[in-house]
Amino acid sequence: MSATANEWTRCEWTLPGGMVPLIVGRPHQFRWLHGLIQAILILNLLDAVLTLFWVRTGLAEEANAFLQLVVNEHAVAFVMAKTTVVALSSLLLWKRRYHPLAVIGLFVAFIVYYCLFLHHVRFAGFLLPYFLF
């Protein structure tokens, strides 16, 4: 599978009934996908900082059992571990961006982190009247 910058890259999958060409990737689509990865990294960092804030103030607990001990004992290690895992995963998916499943994975990651961000905003909105009054 080789393609020039002006051609579409094709990923051929064999499905019942024959070969089905799945067209993935134009240069302008990859620029857009690169922006999606940047949004994932920013939302992940916001999730880490806000989680750290909620846990340190005693208003919430870390849902991930693996990171629960780290968030309580080592704040910097928590943020570094969380951002490193997501950054390396995003890099892997970016390198596989010509494959449709990698693109789907990036969209799923974005949706998950966007929903987590909305959860943080909802939680802050719920607590805001208690801090103001």
C-alpha atoms as a printed R data frame, in Angstrom:
    type eleno elety resid chain resno       x       y      z
1   ATOM     1    CA   MET     A     1   0.000   0.000  0.000
2   ATOM     2    CA   SER     A     2   1.833   3.032 -1.190
3   ATOM     3    CA   ALA     A     3   0.321   6.328 -2.124
4   ATOM     4    CA   THR     A     4   1.495   9.740 -3.097
5   ATOM     5    CA   ALA     A     5   0.386  12.852 -1.258
6   ATOM     6    CA   ASN     A     6  -2.281  13.495 -3.916
7   ATOM     7    CA   GLU     A     7  -3.782  10.000 -3.876
8   ATOM     8    CA   TRP     A     8  -6.126   8.464 -1.378
9   ATOM     9    CA   THR     A     9  -4.679   5.629  0.602
10  ATOM    10    CA   ARG     A    10  -6.759   2.494  0.351
11  ATOM    11    CA   CYS     A    11  -7.076  -0.165  3.014
12  ATOM    12    CA   GLU     A    12  -8.441  -3.367  1.510
13  ATOM    13    CA   TRP     A    13 -10.410  -5.636  3.822
14  ATOM    14    CA   THR     A    14 -11.789  -8.990  2.792
15  ATOM    15    CA   LEU     A    15 -15.410  -9.300  3.775
16  ATOM    16    CA   PRO     A    16 -18.005 -11.872  2.779
17  ATOM    17    CA   GLY     A    17 -18.720 -11.136 -0.848
18  ATOM    18    CA   GLY     A    18 -15.271  -9.919 -1.860
19  ATOM    19    CA   MET     A    19 -12.859  -7.060 -1.417
20  ATOM    20    CA   VAL     A    20 -14.287  -3.814 -0.093
21  ATOM    21    CA   PRO     A    21 -12.064  -0.755 -0.508
22  ATOM    22    CA   LEU     A    22 -12.107   1.534  2.502
23  ATOM    23    CA   ILE     A    23 -10.736   4.924  1.594
24  ATOM    24    CA   VAL     A    24  -8.868   6.565  4.450
25  ATOM    25    CA   GLY     A    25  -6.823   9.678  4.367
26  ATOM    26    CA   ARG     A    26  -6.443  12.844  2.429
27  ATOM    27    CA   PRO     A    27  -3.900  15.432  3.570
28  ATOM    28    CA   HIS     A    28  -6.586  17.859  4.777
29  ATOM    29    CA   GLN     A    29  -8.230  15.021  6.718
30  ATOM    30    CA   PHE     A    30  -4.932  14.247  8.453
31  ATOM    31    CA   ARG     A    31  -4.577  17.891  9.490
32  ATOM    32    CA   TRP     A    32  -8.050  17.648 10.998
33  ATOM    33    CA   LEU     A    33  -7.143  14.351 12.685
34  ATOM    34    CA   HIS     A    34  -3.986  15.971 14.078
35  ATOM    35    CA   GLY     A    35  -6.189  18.649 15.661
36  ATOM    36    CA   LEU     A    36  -8.333  15.902 17.175
37  ATOM    37    CA   ILE     A    37  -5.225  14.407 18.798
38  ATOM    38    CA   GLN     A    38  -4.294  17.803 20.202
39  ATOM    39    CA   ALA     A    39  -7.785  18.092 21.675
40  ATOM    40    CA   ILE     A    40  -7.429  14.611 23.220
41  ATOM    41    CA   LEU     A    41  -4.142  15.573 24.861
42  ATOM    42    CA   ILE     A    42  -5.549  18.840 26.224
43  ATOM    43    CA   LEU     A    43  -8.715  17.171 27.526
44  ATOM    44    CA   ASN     A    44  -6.594  14.447 29.144
45  ATOM    45    CA   LEU     A    45  -4.455  17.024 30.915
46  ATOM    46    CA   LEU     A    46  -7.571  18.877 32.086
47  ATOM    47    CA   ASP     A    47  -9.015  15.590 33.341
48  ATOM    48    CA   ALA     A    48  -5.832  14.854 35.283
49  ATOM    49    CA   VAL     A    49  -5.674  18.311 36.883
50  ATOM    50    CA   LEU     A    50  -9.379  18.433 37.732
51  ATOM    51    CA   THR     A    51  -9.321  14.880 39.110
52  ATOM    52    CA   LEU     A    52  -6.352  15.825 41.252
53  ATOM    53    CA   PHE     A    53  -8.227  18.896 42.493
54  ATOM    54    CA   TRP     A    54 -11.402  16.943 43.348
55  ATOM    55    CA   VAL     A    55  -9.470  14.179 45.098
56  ATOM    56    CA   ARG     A    56  -7.235  16.575 47.054
57  ATOM    57    CA   THR     A    57 -10.241  18.564 48.273
58  ATOM    58    CA   GLY     A    58 -11.951  15.345 49.355
59  ATOM    59    CA   LEU     A    59 -14.931  15.799 47.054
60  ATOM    60    CA   ALA     A    60 -14.249  12.746 44.867
61  ATOM    61    CA   GLU     A    61 -12.141   9.615 44.506
62  ATOM    62    CA   GLU     A    62 -10.131   8.361 41.550
63  ATOM    63    CA   ALA     A    63 -12.186   5.776 39.652
64  ATOM    64    CA   ASN     A    64  -9.147   3.948 38.246
65  ATOM    65    CA   ALA     A    65  -7.986   1.475 40.907
66  ATOM    66    CA   PHE     A    66  -4.444   1.441 39.510
67  ATOM    67    CA   LEU     A    67  -4.068   5.214 39.764
68  ATOM    68    CA   GLN     A    68  -5.955   5.610 43.045
69  ATOM    69    CA   LEU     A    69  -2.851   5.078 45.188
70  ATOM    70    CA   VAL     A    70  -0.744   7.316 42.958
71  ATOM    71    CA   VAL     A    71  -3.213  10.217 43.000
72  ATOM    72    CA   ASN     A    72  -3.332  10.192 46.796
73  ATOM    73    CA   GLU     A    73   0.422   9.953 47.363
74  ATOM    74    CA   HIS     A    74   2.217  11.444 44.338
75  ATOM    75    CA   ALA     A    75   0.383  14.157 42.430
76  ATOM    76    CA   VAL     A    76   3.109  14.792 39.865
77  ATOM    77    CA   ALA     A    77   3.528  11.070 39.182
78  ATOM    78    CA   PHE     A    78  -0.241  10.792 38.680
79  ATOM    79    CA   VAL     A    79  -0.326  13.576 36.088
80  ATOM    80    CA   MET     A    80   2.808  12.248 34.365
81  ATOM    81    CA   ALA     A    81   1.518   8.663 34.223
82  ATOM    82    CA   LYS     A    82  -1.878   9.719 32.914
83  ATOM    83    CA   THR     A    83  -0.522  12.066 30.249
84  ATOM    84    CA   THR     A    84   2.253   9.686 29.183
85  ATOM    85    CA   VAL     A    85  -0.093   6.750 28.597
86  ATOM    86    CA   VAL     A    86  -2.510   8.847 26.554
87  ATOM    87    CA   ALA     A    87   0.293  10.560 24.607
88  ATOM    88    CA   LEU     A    88   1.920   7.241 23.678
89  ATOM    89    CA   SER     A    89  -1.444   5.749 22.726
90  ATOM    90    CA   SER     A    90  -2.224   8.781 20.576
91  ATOM    91    CA   LEU     A    91   1.189   8.524 18.919
92  ATOM    92    CA   LEU     A    92   0.573   4.876 18.098
93  ATOM    93    CA   LEU     A    93  -2.834   5.646 16.597
94  ATOM    94    CA   TRP     A    94  -1.373   8.577 14.641
95  ATOM    95    CA   LYS     A    95   1.295   6.326 13.150
96  ATOM    96    CA   ARG     A    96  -1.483   3.926 12.094
97  ATOM    97    CA   ARG     A    97  -3.721   6.738 10.812
98  ATOM    98    CA   TYR     A    98  -4.093   5.077  7.387
99  ATOM    99    CA   HIS     A    99  -6.013   2.235  8.999
100 ATOM   100    CA   PRO     A   100  -9.725   2.837  9.602
101 ATOM   101    CA   LEU     A   101  -9.675   1.268 13.077
102 ATOM   102    CA   ALA     A   102  -6.983   3.719 14.226
103 ATOM   103    CA   VAL     A   103  -9.149   6.635 13.113
104 ATOM   104    CA   ILE     A   104 -12.143   5.132 14.910
105 ATOM   105    CA   GLY     A   105  -9.967   4.678 18.013
106 ATOM   106    CA   LEU     A   106  -9.030   8.363 17.952
107 ATOM   107    CA   PHE     A   107 -12.672   9.378 17.682
108 ATOM   108    CA   VAL     A   108 -13.596   7.087 20.569
109 ATOM   109    CA   ALA     A   109 -10.781   8.521 22.711
110 ATOM   110    CA   PHE     A   110 -11.947  12.052 21.928
111 ATOM   111    CA   ILE     A   111 -15.548  11.242 22.819
112 ATOM   112    CA   VAL     A   112 -14.483   9.603 26.093
113 ATOM   113    CA   TYR     A   113 -12.321  12.539 27.179
114 ATOM   114    CA   TYR     A   114 -14.932  15.063 26.063
115 ATOM   115    CA   CYS     A   115 -17.564  13.258 28.161
116 ATOM   116    CA   LEU     A   116 -15.155  13.209 31.122
117 ATOM   117    CA   PHE     A   117 -14.633  16.945 30.721
118 ATOM   118    CA   LEU     A   118 -18.401  17.499 30.650
119 ATOM   119    CA   HIS     A   119 -18.670  15.384 33.800
120 ATOM   120    CA   HIS     A   120 -16.117  17.626 35.535
121 ATOM   121    CA   VAL     A   121 -18.020  20.736 34.425
122 ATOM   122    CA   ARG     A   122 -21.325  19.269 35.635
123 ATOM   123    CA   PHE     A   123 -19.750  18.349 38.969
124 ATOM   124    CA   ALA     A   124 -18.314  21.847 39.352
125 ATOM   125    CA   GLY     A   125 -21.678  23.360 38.459
126 ATOM   126    CA   PHE     A   126 -23.361  21.178 41.048
127 ATOM   127    CA   LEU     A   127 -20.920  22.313 43.756
128 ATOM   128    CA   LEU     A   128 -20.802  25.979 42.768
129 ATOM   129    CA   PRO     A   129 -23.911  27.028 44.787
130 ATOM   130    CA   TYR     A   130 -22.387  25.481 47.907
131 ATOM   131    CA   PHE     A   131 -19.221  27.547 47.527
132 ATOM   132    CA   LEU     A   132 -21.028  30.791 46.691
133 ATOM   133    CA   PHE     A   133 -23.618  30.764 49.467
